[in-house]
Amino acid sequence: MIKVLVVEDDPMVAEFNKRYLKEVKGFSLSGIVHNVKDAREFLGREQVNLILLDVYMPGKNGLKLLHFIREQNMAVDVILITAAADTEKIQTALRLGAVDYLIKPFEFERFNQALVQYKEKYAFFEKKQVFNQEDLDDRILHGDQRTSSEEVINALPKGLTNSTLQNIIQVIIAKEGGLFSTDDIAESTYISRVSVRKYLKYLTHLGVLEESLTYGIGRPVYYYTLKKDRLSQVSMYL
């Protein structure tokens, strides 16, 4: 399990990060602290693999903690989750080795994407001791840019991500063939209805889902059923 420390001064945001983290397999929450001082003390007594770090906090800001981690040569990775959106802070964070940068407010699908990509790279480093150039380029440095001909053919429409599609498909399969709506999936995945709707439309286009429109009191509702015999269309995400 990847051990995570949340460094966030807003208790409500910290709670959201905690809930989101529970939805992504392979991660465990080691603790939540609300300022840089407490974070440094926590790192002094606990081993952590990843920090979800805010910039704006009372006292020293989060970038000071990132400076400290690099000065101490700690084997800890950092993902920034912050409202700080100016060029200087983003460039500073990236130059100090932040592995991702999420600007508040963000949706679960972006959070999920950041953690899934981090988990894949973490697992790859755990498995290999020596790299060749191809490994490094494809899996670490330019993995988002280099694609095979098969990946180009199966490229997702703009705005959709592999990790979120995988999450939604797994929730659909867990419903064991029953009817479900956009709201049902949104509640199970913590992804917005608007975003879920895009993924369900895409799966319907592929023939993986069958869509029906039901009229009742209020607005009409789209319901979906899974066509199990068509799951091969999305087998790469299962």
C-alpha positions in Angstrom: 0.0 0.0 0.0 1.1 3.5 -0.8 1.1 5.5 2.5 -0.3 9.1 2.1 -0.1 12.2 4.3 -2.6 15.0 3.7 -1.3 18.5 4.5 -4.3 20.8 4.3 -5.5 23.5 6.7 -9.2 23.5 5.7 -10.9 20.6 7.6 -13.6 20.3 5.0 -11.1 20.0 2.1 -9.0 17.6 4.1 -12.1 15.4 4.6 -12.9 15.4 0.9 -9.3 14.3 0.2 -9.7 11.6 2.7 -13.0 10.3 1.1 -11.6 10.5 -2.4 -8.5 8.6 -1.3 -10.6 5.8 0.0 -12.1 5.4 -3.5 -8.7 4.6 -5.1 -7.3 1.2 -4.5 -3.7 0.8 -3.4 -3.5 3.8 -1.1 -3.8 4.2 2.7 -4.2 7.4 4.7 -1.3 7.7 7.2 -2.5 11.0 8.6 -3.9 14.5 8.2 -2.0 17.6 9.4 -2.9 21.3 9.0 0.4 23.1 8.8 4.0 22.8 7.7 5.3 22.5 11.3 3.1 19.5 12.1 3.9 18.0 8.7 7.6 18.1 9.4 7.1 16.5 12.8 4.9 13.8 11.3 7.6 13.0 8.6 10.2 12.8 11.4 8.4 9.9 13.0 6.4 8.2 10.2 7.3 6.8 6.9 5.2 8.2 4.0 5.4 7.6 0.3 3.2 10.4 -1.0 2.0 13.8 0.3 -1.1 15.6 -0.9 0.0 19.2 -0.2 -1.8 22.5 -0.1 0.2 25.8 -0.7 -1.9 28.3 1.3 -1.7 27.6 5.0 -1.1 29.5 8.2 2.5 30.1 8.9 4.8 28.7 6.3 3.2 27.8 2.9 3.3 24.3 1.4 6.2 25.1 -0.9 8.4 25.6 2.2 7.6 22.0 3.1 8.5 20.9 -0.4 11.9 22.8 -0.1 12.5 21.0 3.2 11.8 17.6 1.8 14.3 18.1 -1.0 16.9 19.6 1.3 16.6 16.6 3.5 16.7 14.2 0.5 13.6 12.4 1.7 12.2 9.6 -0.4 8.8 11.2 -0.5 6.7 12.3 -3.6 4.3 15.2 -3.5 1.1 16.1 -5.4 0.0 19.7 -5.0 -3.7 20.2 -4.4 -4.2 23.9 -4.1 -5.9 27.1 -5.2 -2.5 28.6 -6.1 -2.7 29.0 -9.8 0.0 31.6 -10.6 2.9 30.7 -12.8 5.6 31.3 -10.2 4.1 28.9 -7.7 3.4 26.2 -10.3 6.9 26.4 -11.7 8.5 26.4 -8.3 6.5 23.2 -7.3 7.5 21.5 -10.6 11.1 22.5 -10.3 11.1 21.0 -6.8 9.9 17.7 -8.1 6.1 17.8 -7.6 4.7 14.8 -9.5 1.4 16.4 -10.3 -0.5 19.7 -9.6 -4.3 19.9 -9.1 -5.9 23.3 -9.0 -8.9 23.7 -6.7 -11.8 23.2 -7.3 -11.3 19.9 -9.0 -13.5 16.8 -9.7 -12.9 13.3 -8.5 -11.9 12.1 -12.0 -8.9 14.4 -12.0 -7.9 13.3 -8.5 -8.3 9.7 -9.5 -6.2 10.2 -12.7 -3.4 11.8 -10.6 -3.3 8.9 -8.1 -3.7 6.1 -10.7 -0.8 7.5 -12.8 1.3 7.9 -9.7 0.5 4.3 -8.6 1.5 2.9 -12.0 4.9 4.7 -11.9 5.4 3.7 -8.3 4.8 0.1 -9.0 7.1 0.2 -12.1 9.9 1.5 -10.0 9.3 -1.1 -7.3 9.6 -3.9 -9.9 12.7 -2.8 -11.8 16.2 -2.0 -10.6 17.8 -1.2 -13.9 16.1 0.6 -16.9 16.8 0.8 -20.6 15.9 3.9 -22.6 12.7 2.4 -24.0 11.5 1.6 -20.5 12.2 5.1 -19.2 10.6 6.8 -22.2 7.5 4.7 -22.4 6.7 4.2 -18.8 8.1 7.3 -17.0 9.3 10.2 -19.1 7.0 10.3 -22.1 4.3 7.8 -21.4 1.5 10.2 -22.2 3.0 11.2 -25.5 4.2 7.9 -27.0 1.4 5.7 -28.2 1.3 2.5 -30.2 -0.9 2.2 -33.3 -3.4 0.1 -31.3 -3.6 2.9 -28.7 -4.3 5.4 -31.4 -7.1 3.3 -32.8 -8.6 3.0 -29.3 -8.0 6.6 -28.3 -10.7 8.1 -26.1 -12.6 11.1 -27.2 -11.3 14.4 -25.9 -12.1 15.0 -22.3 -12.3 11.4 -21.3 -9.6 9.6 -19.3 -8.6 5.9 -19.2 -8.6 5.8 -15.4 -12.1 7.3 -15.0 -13.5 5.1 -17.7 -12.1 2.1 -15.9 -13.6 3.2 -12.6 -17.1 3.7 -14.2 -17.0 0.4 -16.0 -16.1 -1.5 -12.8 -19.1 0.2 -11.0 -21.4 -0.8 -13.9 -20.2 -4.4 -13.8 -20.9 -4.5 -10.0 -24.5 -3.7 -10.7 -24.8 -7.2 -12.3 -26.9 -6.3 -15.2 -29.6 -4.2 -13.5 -30.9 -0.9 -14.7 -29.0 2.2 -13.7 -29.1 6.0 -14.3 -26.5 8.7 -14.6 -27.3 9.7 -11.0 -26.6 6.1 -9.8 -23.1 6.1 -11.2 -22.4 9.6 -10.1 -23.3 8.7 -6.5 -21.1 5.6 -6.6 -18.0 7.2 -8.1 -18.2 10.8 -6.7 -17.9 12.1 -10.3 -20.2 14.9 -11.5 -23.4 14.0 -13.4 -22.2 16.0 -16.4 -18.9 14.0 -16.6 -20.6 10.6 -16.0 -23.1 11.4 -18.8 -20.2 11.8 -21.3 -18.8 8.4 -20.3 -22.2 6.6 -20.5 -22.8 8.2 -23.9 -19.4 6.9 -25.1 -20.1 3.4 -23.8 -23.5 3.5 -25.5 -21.8 4.5 -28.8 -19.6 1.5 -28.5 -22.6 -0.8 -27.9 -21.5 -1.7 -24.4 -24.6 -0.1 -22.9 -28.2 0.0 -24.1 -30.0 3.3 -23.4 -33.7 3.9 -22.8 -35.6 7.0 -22.0 -38.2 6.9 -19.2 -40.9 9.5 -18.8 -42.4 10.1 -15.4 -43.0 13.0 -13.0 -40.5 15.7 -13.7 -37.7 15.5 -16.2 -37.3 12.3 -18.3 -34.6 10.0 -17.1 -32.1 7.9 -19.2 -31.6 4.4 -17.9 -28.9 2.0 -19.0 -28.3 -1.7 -19.1 -25.0 -3.5 -19.6 -24.6 -5.7 -22.6 -22.1 -8.2 -21.2 -21.5 -9.8 -24.6 -20.0 -6.4 -25.7 -17.5 -6.0 -22.9 -14.7 -7.1 -25.2 -15.0 -3.6 -26.6 -13.6 -2.2 -23.4 -11.5 -5.2 -22.3 -8.4 -3.0 -22.1 -9.9 -1.1 -19.2 -11.0 -4.2 -17.1 
